[in-house]
């Protein structure tokens, strides 16, 4: 995804947290702190804007809109506290 859309995402102001953020306590359940990369799940981006990204749901050919957010508790995936102890 980043090889195809990274420059555009950067130009539009998307940050590392917008792309790779996770909630430090509930990374699987807290969608509000989850970055775009973790919501793609192999699906394709249809359109990218400064605050939204449309994801194509392949099975139904519908669009799921991801709204960019800056969750105050989000951490970068590689800084996720549980990963530091492994």
Secondary structure, DSSP 8 states (H G I E B T S, - for coil): -HHHHHHHHHHTT--HHHHHEEESS-TTT-GGG--HHHHHTT-EEEEE-SSEEEEEETTTTEEEEEE----TTEEEGGG-HHHHT-
